[in-house]
Amino acid sequence: MVLEEVEEGSSRSTFQQYMGVVRSMVREQLQAGTACGCAKTAEVCRELLSVEPALWTFARREGVEPTNNATERALRGPVLWRKTSHGTNSEAGSRFVENIPSVVATCRQQGRNVLECLTSCCGACAAGARPPSLLPLAGNG
């Protein structure tokens, strides 16, 4: 396996080279999956291909973990709340409950000011602009 060849202590560039090989292999399999004959599998493969660059952020950006374990733990409280509260009464409320806890957990994990981030998001929305990125800032976790 390609990843077994990357030893602890290898350089970041060595890791990125190997991940480039893995990325190509995964892309080939996803492309093949779009024509596999199973509608569900083909759709999942198309969806993954549509966000494929984001799947490899951890390889491009140092400090981005390859799993979402920390995020899953951070969102456990909101998920439990949603299950016990029986949801929301509107589509907008549902979108709020889906997104805001993720933004808050991400900001806290990165040591960013939650209120500043949410204020920037609201300002961007009001101006019809793109919201600020939640990717880690230089120097933050």
C-alpha positions as CSV (number, residue, x, y, z in Angstrom):
1,M,0.0,0.0,0.0
2,V,1.2,3.5,-0.8
3,L,0.7,5.0,2.6
4,E,2.7,2.3,4.3
5,E,5.7,3.6,2.5
6,V,5.4,7.0,4.2
7,E,7.3,6.6,7.4
8,E,7.0,8.6,10.5
9,G,9.4,11.6,10.2
10,S,9.1,11.8,6.5
11,S,8.9,15.3,5.0
12,R,5.7,17.0,4.2
13,S,6.6,17.0,0.5
14,T,7.1,13.2,0.6
15,F,3.6,12.8,2.3
16,Q,2.1,15.1,-0.4
17,Q,3.7,13.1,-3.2
18,Y,2.2,9.9,-1.9
19,M,-1.1,11.5,-1.3
20,G,-1.1,12.6,-4.9
21,V,-0.8,9.0,-6.0
22,V,-3.6,8.0,-3.6
23,R,-5.8,10.9,-4.8
24,S,-5.4,9.8,-8.5
25,M,-6.3,6.2,-7.5
26,V,-9.4,7.3,-5.6
27,R,-10.5,9.6,-8.5
28,E,-10.1,6.8,-11.0
29,Q,-12.3,4.5,-8.8
30,L,-14.9,7.2,-8.4
31,Q,-15.0,7.9,-12.1
32,A,-15.4,4.2,-12.7
33,G,-18.2,4.1,-10.1
34,T,-20.2,6.7,-12.0
35,A,-20.8,4.1,-14.7
36,C,-21.0,1.0,-12.5
37,G,-24.7,0.2,-13.2
38,C,-26.0,0.8,-9.7
39,A,-27.8,4.1,-9.6
40,K,-27.1,4.7,-5.9
41,T,-23.4,4.0,-6.2
42,A,-23.1,6.1,-9.3
43,E,-24.8,9.0,-7.6
44,V,-22.6,8.8,-4.5
45,C,-19.5,8.7,-6.8
46,R,-20.8,11.8,-8.8
47,E,-21.4,13.7,-5.5
48,L,-17.9,12.8,-4.2
49,L,-16.3,13.9,-7.5
50,S,-18.2,17.2,-7.3
51,V,-16.4,18.0,-4.0
52,E,-13.3,16.0,-4.7
53,P,-10.8,18.8,-4.1
54,A,-12.2,19.4,-0.6
55,L,-11.6,15.7,0.3
56,W,-7.8,16.3,0.1
57,T,-7.6,19.6,2.1
58,F,-5.7,17.7,4.8
59,A,-3.0,16.8,2.4
60,R,-2.6,20.4,1.1
61,R,-2.9,22.3,4.4
62,E,-0.8,21.4,7.4
63,G,-2.8,21.3,10.6
64,V,-6.0,19.9,8.9
65,E,-6.8,16.5,10.2
66,P,-7.8,13.7,7.8
67,T,-10.7,12.6,9.9
68,N,-13.7,14.5,11.4
69,N,-13.4,12.8,14.9
70,A,-12.8,16.1,16.7
71,T,-15.8,17.7,14.9
72,E,-18.0,14.7,15.7
73,R,-17.2,15.1,19.4
74,A,-17.7,18.9,19.3
75,L,-21.1,18.5,17.7
76,R,-22.3,15.7,20.0
77,G,-24.2,18.1,22.2
78,P,-26.1,19.8,19.4
79,V,-26.9,16.5,17.8
80,L,-28.3,15.2,21.1
81,W,-30.3,18.4,21.5
82,R,-31.8,18.0,18.1
83,K,-32.8,14.4,18.8
84,T,-34.5,15.2,22.1
85,S,-36.2,18.5,21.0
86,H,-38.0,16.9,18.0
87,G,-36.5,19.3,15.5
88,T,-37.6,22.7,14.3
89,N,-40.8,24.2,12.9
90,S,-39.3,25.6,9.7
91,E,-36.9,25.0,6.9
92,A,-34.9,28.1,8.1
93,G,-34.7,26.7,11.6
94,S,-33.5,23.4,10.4
95,R,-30.7,25.1,8.4
96,F,-29.8,27.1,11.4
97,V,-29.5,24.0,13.6
98,E,-27.5,22.2,10.9
99,N,-25.0,25.0,10.4
100,I,-24.5,27.2,13.4
101,P,-23.2,24.5,15.8
102,S,-20.6,23.5,13.1
103,V,-19.5,27.1,12.8
104,V,-19.3,27.6,16.5
105,A,-17.4,24.3,17.1
106,T,-14.9,25.1,14.2
107,C,-14.2,28.6,15.6
108,R,-13.7,27.3,19.1
109,Q,-11.4,24.6,17.8
110,Q,-9.3,27.1,15.9
111,G,-9.3,29.6,18.8
112,R,-11.2,32.2,16.7
113,N,-13.7,34.6,18.1
114,V,-17.2,33.1,17.5
115,L,-19.1,36.4,17.7
116,E,-16.7,38.1,15.2
117,C,-17.0,35.2,12.8
118,L,-20.8,35.1,13.0
119,T,-21.0,38.9,12.7
120,S,-18.8,38.7,9.6
121,C,-21.1,35.9,8.2
122,C,-24.2,38.0,8.7
123,G,-22.5,41.1,7.2
124,A,-21.5,39.1,4.1
125,C,-25.0,37.7,3.7
126,A,-26.5,41.2,4.0
127,A,-24.1,42.5,1.4
128,G,-24.6,39.5,-0.9
129,A,-21.0,38.6,-0.5
130,R,-19.2,35.3,0.2
131,P,-19.0,34.4,3.9
132,P,-15.6,34.2,5.5
133,S,-13.7,30.9,5.2
134,L,-13.7,28.4,8.1
135,L,-10.4,26.9,6.9
136,P,-7.8,27.3,9.6
137,L,-6.0,30.6,9.7
138,A,-2.2,30.6,9.5
139,G,-0.9,29.8,13.0
140,N,-4.2,28.4,14.3
141,G,-5.0,24.8,14.9
